[in-house]
Amino acid sequence: MCWFSATSIKMNVKQYLDSTYLKTASQAGLSEAENTLVVKNAIAEAIQEGFKLIMIRPEYVSLAKKMIVEANSVLLVGTVIDFPEGKSSLETKIKEANEAITNGADDLDFVCNYEAFKSGDLDLVKKEILIGTQIGLANDKTVKWIIEVAALTDKEIIQLSALIKNVVVSNFKEDDFDSVFVKSSTGFYNTDNGLPNGATVPAIIMMLENVSPLPVKAAGGVRSFEEASEMIRLGVKRIGTSAAKAIANGEISPNQY
């Protein structure tokens, strides 16, 4: 577990934040033009606020890179691969990843095929972790594997975290480890009875204990400075949130992701 003072976290929290907007127009109840405007505003805010990264859907990556270059900003661009269910073929994952790289994405957040893992098809999961990570690292990208903790039992969280760690540690150089994250959630998983669908303290602790030396990204449900601070103190290296500005300002956001 890592310990930081509230003052040091307050000073540095923006460099942990992947400011996130991943809704489609239909999910947001907007027209395509209206949703694109929301994305533009999210990108502009991330540039202005100095966040670590803007996390958007693949179709907006080129737009984000253009805005960042025009603003002479160092903001990174991340996007999601096989989002949000992660059950497409490996070929689909590879195609999406290569398109995102061509369009200028810095971070590739793959949704791991957690349903295949749950059904026991470990070879499929290991293969997609290996190949997806190879593609990202070969192109100097940061790779993150979303395990969707709300869909897993505690035992499965531990086992899938360890599986990803073992594939990476066995096949890549130690210098690469900091560029391969295990990420908690998509923020889009539908849970029963109002249960959390994103990062929880118990889930993050299990991940941290079983993915080391790989870093962890907490995503889903982190909506306040206090929640973000707790995640940072636990040891996460990145936080995915649609509440980045509220967190940076010490406020609480009603947003769910």
PyMOL commands that set and color helices and strands:
alter all, ss='L'
color gray80, all
select helices_A, chain A and resi 6-16+25-28+32-49+58-70+90-103+114-118+122-138+149-151+154-171+174-179+201-211+225-234+244-248
alter helices_A, ss='H'
color red, helices_A
select strands_A, chain A and resi 17-20+53-56+76-81+107-111+142-146+180-183+216-219+238-241
alter strands_A, ss='S'
color yellow, strands_A
deselect
rebuild
show_as cartoon
